[in-house]
C-alpha cells in the first residue's frame, strides 16, 4: 500500500515482473503476486546474482566443461557486508 504522498514510477516492465521506484526512495520488484521492497544496492546485487545464475544455466554441464563444481556466488553479490538484509 502506498503511503500518503507516495507515487511510483515504472523503471522496467516485462512479461513476468515489474520494477518501480517509489517517491519515498524504495524500489519495488513485483513478480506475479509477490512484491519485494528493496533498497537500490540490494536490487543491484540481486541483478548480478540473477545474471550469474543465467550464465550458469547457459554454460555446458560441469562434466563437459572440465570443471568439478559450478561457481559459487560471491559475497559481493549479497547485501553490503556480504549478508542478507531484511
C-alpha positions as CSV (number, residue, x, y, z in Angstrom):
1,X,0.0,0.0,0.0
2,X,1.3,3.4,-0.9
3,X,1.8,6.0,1.9
4,X,0.3,9.4,1.6
5,X,2.1,11.5,-0.9
6,X,3.9,8.5,-2.4
7,X,3.8,7.7,-6.1
8,X,5.6,5.1,-8.2
9,X,7.4,5.4,-11.5
10,X,7.9,2.3,-13.6
11,X,11.6,1.6,-14.1
12,X,11.1,-1.7,-16.1
13,X,8.3,-4.0,-17.0
14,X,8.4,-7.4,-18.6
15,X,6.0,-10.4,-19.1
16,X,6.5,-11.7,-15.6
17,X,7.9,-8.8,-13.5
18,X,7.8,-5.1,-12.9
19,X,10.2,-2.8,-11.1
20,X,9.1,0.6,-9.8
21,X,10.6,3.3,-7.7
22,X,8.5,5.0,-5.0
23,X,8.9,8.7,-4.4
24,X,9.9,7.8,-0.9
25,X,13.0,6.0,-2.3
26,X,12.2,2.3,-2.1
27,X,12.4,0.0,-5.2
28,X,9.5,-2.4,-5.6
29,X,10.1,-5.7,-7.5
30,X,6.8,-7.3,-8.4
31,X,6.9,-10.9,-9.6
32,X,3.4,-12.4,-10.0
33,X,1.5,-11.9,-6.7
34,X,4.7,-11.2,-4.7
35,X,6.2,-7.7,-4.3
36,X,9.6,-7.2,-2.7
37,X,10.5,-3.7,-1.3
38,X,14.3,-3.3,-1.8
39,X,17.0,-0.7,-1.4
40,X,18.8,0.3,-4.6
41,X,22.0,-1.5,-3.7
42,X,20.2,-4.7,-2.9
43,X,18.4,-4.6,-6.3
44,X,21.8,-4.2,-8.0
45,X,23.2,-7.2,-6.1
46,X,20.1,-9.2,-6.9
47,X,20.6,-8.3,-10.6
48,X,24.2,-9.5,-10.5
49,X,23.2,-12.8,-8.9
50,X,20.5,-13.4,-11.5
51,X,22.9,-12.7,-14.3
52,X,25.3,-15.2,-12.8
53,X,22.6,-17.8,-12.5
54,X,21.6,-17.3,-16.1
55,X,25.2,-17.7,-17.2
56,X,25.4,-21.0,-15.2
57,X,22.3,-22.2,-16.9
58,X,23.7,-21.4,-20.3
59,X,27.1,-22.9,-19.6
60,X,27.8,-26.5,-20.6
61,X,27.4,-29.1,-17.8
62,X,30.4,-29.2,-15.5
63,X,31.4,-32.7,-16.7
64,X,31.6,-31.4,-20.2
65,X,33.4,-28.2,-19.4
66,X,36.1,-30.0,-17.3
67,X,35.1,-28.1,-14.1
68,X,34.4,-30.1,-10.9
69,X,31.7,-27.8,-9.4
70,X,29.7,-24.8,-10.6
71,X,30.9,-21.4,-9.5
72,X,29.6,-20.4,-6.0
73,X,28.0,-16.9,-5.6
74,X,30.4,-14.5,-4.0
75,X,29.8,-12.3,-1.0
76,X,30.0,-9.3,-3.3
77,X,26.6,-10.3,-4.7
78,X,24.8,-10.1,-1.4
79,X,23.9,-7.1,0.6
80,X,26.7,-4.8,1.7
81,X,28.9,-6.7,4.1
82,X,28.0,-10.0,2.3
83,X,24.9,-10.8,4.5
84,X,21.2,-10.8,3.8
85,X,19.5,-7.6,4.6
86,X,15.9,-7.5,5.8
